[in-house]
Amino acid sequence: MKSSFSGWRYLWKSEDIRRKLLITFFILALYRIASDVPVPGINFVALKAFRASAASSAGFLGFLDLLSGGTVTSFSLLSMGVYPYITAQIILQLLIPIIPALQRRMQEDPREGQRWMERWTYFLAVPMAALSSIGQINIFNSLSVQAQQGTIVPFGFSSDLWLPSLTILLVMVAGTMFAIWLGELISEYGIRGQGLSLVIFAGIVAKMPSNLFSILQDQSTRWFLLVFTIVVIVATIYAIVFIQQGRRNVPVMYPGRRMGNRMSMPVKGTLPLMVNLAGMIPLIFASAILQFPAIIASYFLNSTNAAIHAFAQGVETALGGGTGSSSWVYWLLYFIMVVSFTFFYTSVLFEQQNYGDNLKKSGAQIPGVHPGEITQKYLNKVQQRITFPGAFFLGVVAALPFLLSLLLKAFGIGSASTSTGLFLVSSAGLLIVVGVVRDTFLNIEAEMKLHGYQDSLLVR
């Protein structure tokens, strides 16, 4: 640790690094200011009453509210954040191995293929943002009416509502694209390649003070909850770092080099395979998939047909989440989908690396394994085996709010404010925070070494 961070005292001596950090802080501050701008046409009285009710912290609304820094339940311009872009990016990545033409495009010219991916990700993010916006409006209005708080946003396609509804929809989609643009600015002019991650990070961190305040409100249990929160956070951070740093080093023999008339001996090396190659993507994508049934059901909540209304109400109740014992269907599906998608997404990413052919082209070989396709099959088998603990860990992190709610209820503690302030921050949100902080520190350290601020090279 000393060798890694001892040169950080020279951080501000580099004008280029200092400029990138200041630009990053300025854009994040601009993002947080824009996140307080509400969507036009909102009934603020109904919204305030809805936010005070337990319905506002239920299910994936509470999850999205945490990740967006409170912009979802405040109906901000940036309510959708950058998640439509991330969902669109994941969908296109999954389509590459399925569609042969896309796979050939990526293999023949990776740089041009990456540009194609970025361009179509922007195009796909627009309808994804529109669909998410409509679903959020319908679900909020439905939950608010059920809580007897009234309609939050007048939305519909009747003759007197279509123009305000279209305006609200365009404004929310524009807010999403504005957030994506800010993230791209950070990646280009600030901390390189960390723009979207830092936008998500800023939203989570901005929500933490209010969550801590919600824990300290109950004077009878606040000290117990505070100690319990610290223990859970420390244990979760330790587990996240342990899993994220986990590697399986596969031995590889590299051929020797010819030096004049002599041939050097083969070089022993290793090929590190990550335990959690998928990162936080399975959590976000599984949550997005679970939203779609509830979003579709929200369109039929006002149906005059009793059977259709009851079915839509049942779907929304079952997939509405929450931390109560009756919401076990949502959390069980969430756990299964996170584990399954971790295996699937890891398999897709690992196949794109094509380690078998790359090692064969360089003349390297795994001892006891034939090069080429057999090497790829061997590495696939090893990767699938070490992915199991990473996938199970992500599944537990996904279901941690529900598991901890059951534990606290065994002690007679369990309120809506407790669920919002403790569980989500210490599981999915904390996983994202730790991952972003780790990647950002490594990025900054690489920039410092690039500018010569390496401790072993500095003259004292």
N, C-alpha and C positions, 0 to 999 in steps of 0.2 A: 504493500500500500504506500509505503514511503517513497519507493522509486517511481510509482505511478503518479503521485500527486505532489511530489516535492517541488516540481517546476511550476506549479500553479501560481506561485507568488509573482511570477513574471507575466501573468495573464494580460494585464493592462498595458504592458510595455509594447505590445504589438498593435500598431495603429489599425491594421486590417482586422484582427480578431476583435479589438475593442469596438470598431465600427459595426461589425456583424452582430455583436451582442446588443449594442444599443438599438440597432434596427429591429432586432427580434423583440426586445422589450417594448418598443414603441408600437409595433404592429399588434402584439398581444394586448396592449392597453387599449388600442383602437378597437380590437375585437370585443373586449369586455364592455367598452362604452356603447358600441352598436348593439350588444346583446340586451341592453336595457330599453331599447326603442320598441314599443309595442306594435302589434299589427293593427291597422286602422279598423274601426267599426266594432271594437270589443266592448262588451258590457262589463265595465270594471267592477261594479257592485257584485254581480254574479261571480266574476272571476275571483274576487277577494274572498267571498264566502266559500267558493269551491276549494281554494287553496287552504283554507282553514279546516276543511273537512278531511276525514280519513281517506276519502276516495281519491284525492289528488296524489297520494303516495302509494297507491295500489299498483301492483303488477309492473308491467314494462314501462308504464308512465313514470313511476318512481325511478326505474333504471335509467330511462332516457333523460329524466330530469337531473339525475346525478351526473351523467356523462356530459350533459350540455351546460352544466353550471346553473341550473334553475331557469333556463330559457324556455323549456317546454311548458311548465305550469304557469309561467308568466306570459305566455303567448307572445314571445318576442319575434322580431324579424328573423332571428337566427335560431328559431326553434328546432329546425331539422339539423342544424350544425353541418358537419361534413360527412355525415353517415350515409346519405344517398350516394355520394361519390365513392365511398369505401365499398358499399354494397355493389355498385356497378362495376367497380374494379375486380371484386371477387368473382362476380358472374362471368366476366370476360376471361379471367384466368382459368376458370373451370371449363369454359367452352373450348379452349385451345386444344387439349388432348382429345376432345370429342369430335371436333370438326377437322378433318385432315387438311383442308386448305389453310386454315389458320395455323396449324402446326407447321406446315411447310413454310409459311411466311415467316414465322418466328425463327425457324432453323436456318433458312437460306440467308437472311439478313437480319440479325438480332437487333441492330440499331434502328433500322427502318420499321421492324416489327414493333419495337417499343414505342416509337412515335405513333404508329397506328393504334396501339393500345391506349395511349394517353388521349388521343383525339376522340376515339369512340367512347372512352370512359366519360368524357365531358358530355357527349351527346346523350348517353344513357342515363347520366345523373339527373338530367332535367325531368324526364317522365317519372323517375324514381322519387324525386323530390315532390312532384305534383301529387303522386299517389299517396305518399306519406303525409303530405299536408292535408289532403281530403280526409284521410283516415283519422288524423289527429283531431281535426275539427269535429267530425262525427262522434268520435269516442268521448271527447270532452263534453260536448253538448249532451250526450246520452247519460254520462256519469253525473253531470251537474243537475240534469232534470230528475234523475233518480234520487239524488241527495236533496231535492226540493230547493235548489238554488237558482233555477231558471236557466235559460239559454245563454251561453257565453258569447257565441259568435252567430249572428244571423246568417245562415248559409243555406243555399238552395238554388234551384234553377227555374224557379217560377218567374213570371213576368216582372215582378217587383223586386226580386232578389238576385237576378242573374248578373247584373252589372256590379253590385257590391261584392258578390261572391267571386266573380272573376278577378276583381281588384285584389281581394284578400289572397286568392290563390297565386296570382302573379307576384305579389309582394313577398310571400313566403318562399316561393321558388327563387326569386331574385336574392333574398337573404341567404339562401343556401349557396348560391353561386358566388355571392360576395365573400362568404366565409371560406370557400374553396380558393378563391383568388387571393385572399390574405395568406392562407397557408402556402400557396405557391410563391408568393412574395418572400416569405420567410425562407423557403428552401432555396430561392435564387439569390437573395441579397443578405439574408441572415445566416442562421445555422444551417448548413447545407444538408438537404434531404430530410429535415426534421419538421417541416412546416405543418403538415396536417396532424402529426403526432402532438406537437406542442399546442395546437389549437384545442385538441381534445384534452390534453393535460391541463390547460388553463381553465377549462370548464369544470373539471373535477376538483381542482384545488380551490376554485372560487366558491364551491358549494360546501367545502369542509367546515369553515367557521360556523355557518348556520346549523349544520348538522351537529357540531359539538355543542352549540347553544341549546339545541333541542334535547340533548342528553342531560344537560345540567339543569333543565327546568324543573324536573321532579326532585324536590329536596329530600324525599325519603329514600330514594335509590340512586341519587346522582353519583355518590362516591363509589358505590359498587359498580355502577355502569361505567364510570370513568376508568377504574382499574381493569375491569373486564375488557373495555375497548382497547386499552394499551396492550394488554396481554394478547388479545386477538390480532391486533395490528402487527406487533413484533413477531409473533409466531407465523403470521401469514407472509410477512416480508422475508423472513428467513426461509420459508418453504419456497417462495417465488424465486429468490436468488439461487437457492440450491438446485431447483429444477431448471431454471433458465441457463445456469452455468454448466449443467450436466452434459457431458460428452462421452461418446464411445470412440476411442482411438483405434481405428483399424490399421494394422501394420501394412506398410507398402514398401516394396523394394524398387528404388529408382535406378536406372542403368548408369554405369560409370561413364565418365567423360574421357575422350581421347585428348591427351596432352602431348603433342609431338608424336614420338614413336611409342609412347607408353599409354596404357589404358588404366584409368583409376578404378578402384574397387566400387562395386555397387553401393549405393547409399541407402541406409534404412531411414524410413520416414513413417509418418502416420497420416491417416485421413480421418479427421474428426467429424463424427456424425452427432447432430444435436438431438437431445432427448425431446425437446419441445421446439420442433422446427416451425410449427404453425403460428407460434406466438399467441397474440390475443385475438386473432382473426376468427377462430371458431366461436368465441363468446359473442362477438358482434353479429356474425352472420346467423347464428342460431337464434339470437334475440330478434333479428330482422325477420326471419322465417316465421317465428311464432307470432309476430305482429299481424301477418297477412290474414289468417283466419278471423282474428278479432276485427281487423279493418273491414273485411268483406261483410262480416256479420253486422257491423255498425250501420251498413246501408239498409238493413232490413228491420232495424229496431222499431221503426215507426210504421211498420206494415199493419194494415187493418186485418190481415189474416191472422187468427189467433195461433195457429200451428207454426207459421213462419216466424211470428214474433217470439214465441216460446223457444223455438230452436235457436234463433239469433241470440236471445238472452242467455240461453244455456251455454252457447259457444263463448260469449263474452265473459260469462262468470267462470267457466272452466279455464280459459286462457288469459284471464285478467291478472293472474299472478297474486301478489300480496304475500304476506308471511303468516297467514292463518293456517290452521290445520286442514281446512277445507280446500286449500289451494294446492294440494299435493300433486294433482294431475299436471298442472303447469310446470312445477319444478321437476317432476319425474321426466316429462318430455324434454325439458331444457337440459337435464343431465344427459339423457340418452343422445340428444341431438349434438351436444357439444362433444361428447366422446366419439360419436360416429363421424362427425364432420372433421375432427382432428385427424383421424386416420385417413379420411378421404383427401383432405387438403394437403396433408403431408405427403401422401402418395403422388399427388399431382405435381407438387413442387419438386419432389425428389426425382421424378421421371424427367422433368425438364432439365435437371442438372446433367444427366447423361454421363455419369462418372465412368461407366464401363468403357465407352468409346474414347473418352478423353484420356483415361489411363493407358489404353492400348496405343493411342497415337503418340503419347510421350514415352512409350517403351516401359512404363511402370507396370508392376504386377503384384497382386496380393499373394503371399506365399501359400502354395497349395491350391490355388484357384486359377483356372484357365482364364486368360484375358478375353475381353469382349463381352458378349452377351451373358456368359456364365458369371462373369464378375458382377455385372449389373444385377442379375438375379440374386446373387449372394448378398450384395449390398442392400437390395430391397428387403430381403429377409431379415437382415440385421437391423435395418431402420424400422421395420414394422415391430420387431421385438422390443426395441428400446423406446418406441413411441407409446407403448401401453402405459407405463407409469406417467408419462407426460399427459396423455389423454385423460387418464383417470384423475389426475391432479386438476386439470382444467374443469372436469365435470364436478368435482367437489367444490372448487372455487365458485362455479356457477350456482350450485345449490346451497352455498354456505349461508345466505340470508335465511332460507327456510330452516336449515338445520339448527342455526343459532337461535331462531325464534322458538323452536320447540324446546331447546335447552333452557332458555330464559323463562318460558312459560311453566317449566317444571319447578322453577323457583318463585312462580307467581308474579313474574315481571313480563310485560309484553304490551306495548302501546304503539300507536302509529308513529309517534315521534321517535320512539326508540328504534323502530324498524328502519326509518329513514336515516336517522343519524348514525347508526352503528353498522348495520349489516352490509348495505351496498358499498359503503366506503371501504370496508375492510376486505371485500372480496374482489369483485370484477373491477371496480374503480381502482383499488390498490394495485391490482395486477398491471393495469395500464400505466399507472403513475410510476411504479418501479421500473417497468420496461422502458418508458420514455426517458426517465432520468438516467438510467444506465446507458442507453444509446446516445443521449445527448452528451454525457460526460465523455464517452469514448470518441465521439465526433470532435468535441472541442480539444481533447488531448491529441488527436491526430493532426488537427490544425496547428496546434502549438509546436508539435514536432516538425511539421512542414516548414514552419517559420524559424526553426532552429532553437526553440525553447525546450530542449531536452536536457534534463538535469546532468546527465553524464557528459554532455558536450559544452556546458556552460563554463566559462572561465571565471573563477572567483578571485 
